[in-house]
Amino acid sequence: MVGGVDLVVIGADGGPDRGFGGSARAADGARLLAEVLPGMCFDAGSAGCRVAVVDPGADANTMLTAVREAAQRPGRWLVVCLVGQLAADPRGRRLALVTGGSTADNAYRRGLAWDWVVSAMVHGDQEEALLLVDAVADRDTWAALERGGGEDGAGELLSYPRVPLWGRVGRFTPGRRGRDAVLPGGEGSFSQVLTDVLRQGVPGAPAAVAPLDLQPAVAALLDGGGPAAGSGAPGARLLVPPQSGRLLMRNRAAVRGALAGLSLSEELLAVLWRESAPTDPPSA
């Protein structure tokens, strides 16, 4: 199925360690994204989207294998979703998604390294790639991100990404104070808000919309939302998708407004979406 979308969804549950409670709802977020995203891909739809959902308790090697296998298949788009808690290496330069069975001493070593995921995507066989991130970071990892770009901080990975990013990274404090945090996959998280926006659509927007077109509606509903990367309220950092790219999503509000009261099949709706969209996608 050359020309479709390869979607890899990873919601990593860090396990019972209280320090990794930020990943408690990661599997819920992954399930939402895997359920909603395929049908919203404008050029492909569910039939043209290959979906790989990794078990939330899987180890880093299993997760990375899923990304690499998807990246090796020729196609138009590779979309990878990372949902869970991030950990930084002891020097605060690299990031990893915390995986099951981790402890405070080995979370980075056991985790799914950010560099590995990005490298697989960069060297993939797709025309374009997009990395969706719904994550939280503890105090030390957040401090590493706050040090910004440059070779001495993990913030470089978010400030100067090798693949386009879209999502949110929030702060998480273990213990009682962490109960008030927005957990990845939970209420108010990027996963939940994005899927809500896709299901409802954006009134007034075209039938086919790029991630950047959806960003204002998503940011407005996110806790700590803001107009640009790194500009959110203290404790939240938004990752804004780029202007370039040809990945288009279906805007349900456009068709719903034009065809209010009519009963139509999903097949006909798909045709109408295409007919009401621009003939040529935006240039990459």
Secondary structure as GFF3:
##gff-version 3
##sequence-region A 1 284
A	DSSP	beta_strand	5	11	.	.	.	ID=ss1
A	DSSP	three_ten_helix	18	23	.	.	.	ID=ss2
A	DSSP	alpha_helix	26	40	.	.	.	ID=ss3
A	DSSP	three_ten_helix	46	48	.	.	.	ID=ss4
A	DSSP	beta_strand	49	54	.	.	.	ID=ss5
A	DSSP	alpha_helix	60	71	.	.	.	ID=ss6
A	DSSP	beta_strand	75	88	.	.	.	ID=ss7
A	DSSP	beta_strand	95	97	.	.	.	ID=ss8
A	DSSP	alpha_helix	107	110	.	.	.	ID=ss9
A	DSSP	beta_strand	112	113	.	.	.	ID=ss10
A	DSSP	alpha_helix	114	122	.	.	.	ID=ss11
A	DSSP	beta_strand	126	137	.	.	.	ID=ss12
A	DSSP	alpha_helix	139	146	.	.	.	ID=ss13
A	DSSP	alpha_helix	155	159	.	.	.	ID=ss14
A	DSSP	beta_strand	165	171	.	.	.	ID=ss15
A	DSSP	three_ten_helix	176	180	.	.	.	ID=ss16
A	DSSP	alpha_helix	190	200	.	.	.	ID=ss17
A	DSSP	beta_strand	208	209	.	.	.	ID=ss18
A	DSSP	alpha_helix	211	221	.	.	.	ID=ss19
A	DSSP	beta_strand	236	239	.	.	.	ID=ss20
A	DSSP	beta_strand	249	250	.	.	.	ID=ss21
A	DSSP	alpha_helix	252	258	.	.	.	ID=ss22
A	DSSP	alpha_helix	266	275	.	.	.	ID=ss23
###
